[in-house]
């Protein structure tokens, strides 16, 4: 349907008429003339032509004014409302970039890859599935920092995640789990939304930072931030050296006890990802989180129409100008 964005401009439509009524008429020059009997009889036909011409001129002027005001009122065509899919969830990902994430104990297409590459592979698919959620990204190692604020632009978050690398936070081998949670609390507590979720992925223990993980978890609980923790890394890999083969545990530094406690305090869950398949299954479980219901939001596609009446007003104005120009020329 047609809708005027600024309909109050139609209130100035009678403005020229009011000026005509309120302002005094222009003073006519009085000239002496030779009066000839019955002269008006000869001029009657010319007077009628002039009257008809003036009426046409006035009609064109009024129409041009009406179309000009219609253009200023900004007519628009509104299509049917379209419901937008918005779940109402704010979801922050916190990814460990400490040196231990370089351990190659995961497989992608039967090729050994490090933990970070496997995380990127699985998390990318997870982010793409989160249609309607706002996603943010925190990277942490020795320090924690916000790589991407909450946004509906999932492709940008994916790009920033895939551009990250081990050592981007600091070149020292340390992990600040508590600071990562604290940063998420700080960013998410500003949002006026009930569903706040942090998914924290690490392969180690807290060895750096200004706040302990459990203290940060208590703060998260106060702000109603649910934390899901994921411990990554295989339990055993076979190393072959000069003395033969031996089994080692590459995840000996993983502090599962603290990660479980963080999840328990905040009402989340702890997951253990020993391989790529397990990590993928964990993110699928996280996909089942129920979104908080919000009021439905609608969008109405709008098409501007002001240029149609504006074009007509300009065309009529051009015609009026040409009529006045040629009439003046003929009189002269």
C-alpha positions in Angstrom: 0.0 0.0 0.0 1.0 3.6 -0.4 2.2 5.4 2.7 3.4 9.0 3.2 6.4 9.2 5.5 5.9 12.9 6.2 2.2 13.5 5.7 2.1 16.7 7.7 3.6 18.5 4.7 0.1 18.4 3.2 -0.9 21.1 5.7 0.9 23.7 3.6 -1.1 22.9 0.5 -3.5 26.0 0.9 -0.5 28.3 1.7 -0.5 30.0 -1.7 -4.3 30.6 -1.6 -4.0 32.1 1.9 -1.3 34.5 0.6 -3.5 35.5 -2.2 -6.4 36.3 0.2 -4.4 38.0 2.9 -1.9 40.1 0.9 -3.1 43.2 -0.8 -3.4 43.3 -4.6 -0.7 44.8 -6.7 -1.4 48.4 -7.7 -2.4 48.8 -11.3 -1.0 51.6 -13.4 -3.7 54.0 -14.5 -3.3 55.1 -18.0 -5.4 57.5 -20.0 -6.8 56.0 -23.1 -8.9 57.1 -26.0 -12.4 55.7 -25.4 -14.0 54.5 -28.6 -17.7 53.6 -28.5 -18.5 49.9 -28.9 -14.8 49.0 -28.5 -15.6 46.3 -25.9 -17.7 44.5 -28.5 -14.5 44.1 -30.6 -12.5 42.8 -27.6 -15.0 40.3 -26.2 -13.6 37.4 -28.1 -10.0 38.2 -27.1 -11.0 38.6 -23.4 -12.6 35.1 -23.4 -9.4 33.7 -24.9 -7.4 35.4 -22.2 -9.7 34.1 -19.5 -9.4 30.5 -20.8 -5.7 30.8 -21.0 -5.4 32.2 -17.5 -7.6 29.3 -16.2 -5.3 26.7 -17.9 -2.3 28.5 -16.5 -3.8 28.5 -13.0 -4.7 24.8 -13.3 -1.2 23.8 -14.3 0.2 25.9 -11.4 -2.1 24.3 -8.9 -1.3 20.8 -10.2 2.5 21.5 -10.1 2.1 22.7 -6.5 0.1 19.6 -5.4 2.6 17.2 -7.0 5.5 19.1 -5.4 4.0 18.8 -1.9 3.2 15.1 -2.6 6.9 14.5 -3.4 8.0 16.4 -0.2 5.6 14.2 1.8 7.8 11.2 0.7 5.4 8.6 -0.6 6.4 5.0 -0.1 5.1 1.6 -1.2 5.0 -0.8 1.8 5.0 -4.5 1.1 3.6 -7.2 3.4 5.4 -7.6 6.7 8.1 -10.3 6.8 8.8 -12.0 10.1 12.5 -12.1 11.1 14.1 -15.1 12.7 15.8 -13.9 15.9 16.3 -16.4 18.7 17.5 -13.9 21.3 20.7 -15.7 22.3 24.0 -14.0 22.9 26.7 -16.6 22.5 30.4 -15.9 23.1 33.2 -18.3 22.1 36.4 -18.3 24.0 39.3 -20.2 22.3 42.6 -21.1 23.9 45.6 -20.1 21.8 48.4 -21.2 24.1 51.4 -23.1 22.8 49.9 -26.5 23.8 47.2 -26.1 21.2 49.9 -26.8 18.6 49.9 -30.5 19.7 49.0 -32.7 16.6 46.8 -35.3 18.2 43.7 -34.7 16.0 42.8 -36.0 12.6 41.0 -34.3 9.7 40.5 -36.5 6.6 42.9 -39.0 8.2 45.6 -36.3 8.3 47.2 -35.3 11.7 46.4 -31.7 12.5 47.0 -29.6 15.7 44.2 -28.9 18.1 43.7 -25.3 17.0 43.1 -26.3 13.4 40.6 -29.0 14.4 38.9 -26.4 16.6 38.6 -24.0 13.7 37.2 -26.7 11.5 34.4 -27.7 13.9 33.7 -24.2 15.3 33.2 -22.8 11.8 30.4 -25.3 11.1 28.9 -24.6 14.5 28.9 -20.8 13.9 27.3 -21.1 10.5 24.4 -23.1 12.1 23.7 -20.4 14.7 21.2 -18.4 12.5 19.5 -15.7 14.6 22.1 -15.7 17.4 24.6 -12.9 18.1 28.1 -14.4 18.2 31.2 -13.0 19.8 34.8 -14.3 19.9 37.4 -14.1 22.7 40.9 -15.4 22.2 43.1 -16.1 25.2 46.6 -17.4 26.1 48.8 -15.4 28.4 46.2 -12.6 28.1 42.5 -12.6 27.1 41.2 -10.1 24.6 38.0 -9.6 22.6 38.6 -10.5 18.9 35.0 -9.9 17.9 32.1 -8.2 19.8 28.6 -9.7 19.6 27.3 -9.5 16.1 24.8 -11.2 13.7 27.6 -11.2 11.1 28.6 -14.8 11.4 31.0 -14.8 8.4 33.1 -12.1 10.0 33.4 -14.0 13.2 34.4 -17.1 11.2 37.0 -15.1 9.3 38.5 -13.7 12.5 38.6 -17.2 14.1 40.4 -18.7 11.1 42.9 -15.8 11.0 43.9 -16.4 14.6 47.2 -18.3 15.4 49.1 -19.7 18.3 51.1 -16.9 20.0 48.8 -14.1 18.8 48.0 -13.2 22.5 51.6 -13.6 23.8 54.6 -15.7 23.1 54.8 -17.0 26.6 53.4 -20.5 27.3 50.6 -19.6 29.7 46.8 -19.8 29.9 44.4 -17.2 31.4 41.1 -19.1 31.7 39.9 -16.9 34.5 40.5 -13.7 32.5 38.7 -15.1 29.5 35.6 -15.8 31.6 35.9 -12.4 33.3 36.1 -10.7 29.9 33.0 -12.6 28.7 31.1 -11.5 31.9 32.1 -7.9 31.3 30.9 -7.9 27.6 27.7 -10.0 28.1 26.5 -8.3 31.2 26.0 -5.1 29.2 23.3 -6.7 27.1 19.7 -6.5 28.1 18.9 -10.2 27.3 18.2 -13.2 29.4 20.1 -15.8 27.4 23.8 -15.5 27.8 26.1 -18.4 27.0 29.9 -18.8 27.0 31.5 -21.7 25.3 35.1 -22.0 26.6 37.6 -24.3 24.9 41.0 -25.1 26.4 43.5 -27.9 26.6 45.3 -26.8 29.8 45.1 -25.2 33.2 44.9 -21.7 34.4 48.5 -20.4 34.8 48.2 -16.7 34.2 45.7 -13.8 34.5 44.4 -11.5 37.2 41.4 -13.6 38.3 41.0 -17.2 39.2 38.7 -19.4 37.1 36.4 -20.2 40.0 36.1 -16.6 41.1 35.3 -15.7 37.5 32.7 -18.5 37.5 31.0 -17.0 40.6 30.8 -13.6 38.8 29.3 -15.3 35.8 26.7 -17.0 38.0 25.7 -13.6 39.4 25.3 -12.2 35.9 23.3 -15.3 34.8 26.0 -16.3 32.3 26.0 -20.0 31.6 29.4 -21.4 30.8 30.0 -24.6 28.8 33.6 -25.8 29.1 35.3 -28.1 26.6 38.6 -29.9 27.4 40.4 -30.8 24.2 43.3 -33.2 23.6 43.8 -37.0 23.2 44.4 -39.2 26.2 47.2 -41.1 24.5 49.5 -40.8 21.5 52.2 -43.2 20.4 55.7 -41.7 20.0 58.4 -43.5 18.1 62.0 -42.7 18.8 65.4 -44.3 18.9 64.4 -46.6 21.7 61.2 -47.8 20.0 57.5 -46.8 20.6 56.0 -45.5 23.8 52.6 -44.1 24.8 52.4 -40.6 26.3 49.5 -38.5 27.5 49.5 -35.2 25.7 46.6 -33.9 27.9 48.4 -34.3 31.2 48.1 -30.6 31.9 44.4 -30.4 31.3 42.6 -29.3 34.5 39.4 -31.2 34.1 38.4 -30.7 37.7 38.4 -26.9 37.4 36.6 -27.0 34.1 33.9 -29.2 35.6 33.5 -26.9 38.6 33.2 -23.8 36.4 30.4 -25.5 34.4 28.7 -26.7 37.7 28.8 -23.2 39.3 27.2 -21.5 36.2 24.7 -24.2 35.4 26.5 -25.3 32.2 28.1 -28.6 31.3 31.6 -30.0 30.8 32.6 -31.8 27.7 35.7 -33.8 26.8 36.9 -33.8 23.2 39.5 -36.4 22.6 39.3 -36.3 18.8 37.7 -34.3 16.0 34.6 -36.5 15.9 34.0 -36.0 19.6 34.5 -32.2 19.3 32.0 -32.1 16.4 29.4 -34.1 18.5 29.9 -31.7 21.4 29.0 -28.7 19.2 26.0 -30.5 17.9 24.8 -31.0 21.5 25.4 -27.3 22.1 23.2 -26.7 19.1 20.2 -28.1 21.0 20.2 -25.3 23.5 16.7 -23.8 23.5 16.6 -20.1 22.6 14.8 -17.7 24.8 11.5 -16.6 23.3 11.3 -13.0 22.3 8.6 -10.9 20.8 8.4 -11.5 17.1 10.1 -8.9 15.0 8.8 -7.8 11.6 10.4 -6.1 8.6 8.4 -4.3 5.9 10.2 -3.9 2.6 9.8 -0.3 1.5 10.1 1.3 -1.9 10.5 5.0 -2.3 8.1 6.7 -4.8 8.8 10.4 -4.3 10.6 10.8 -7.6 7.3 10.1 -9.6 5.4 13.2 -8.3 8.6 15.2 -8.3 9.1 14.4 -12.0 5.6 15.5 -12.8 6.0 18.7 -10.8 9.2 19.5 -12.6 7.5 18.8 -16.0 4.6 21.1 -15.2 6.9 23.7 -13.9 8.8 23.6 -17.2 5.6 24.0 -19.2 4.5 26.9 -17.1 7.9 28.6 -17.6 7.7 28.1 -21.4 4.1 29.5 -21.5 5.1 32.6 -19.5 8.2 33.0 -21.6 6.4 32.9 -25.0 3.5 35.1 -23.8 5.9 37.8 -22.6 7.8 37.6 -25.9 4.6 37.9 -27.9 3.5 40.9 -25.8 6.8 42.6 -26.4 
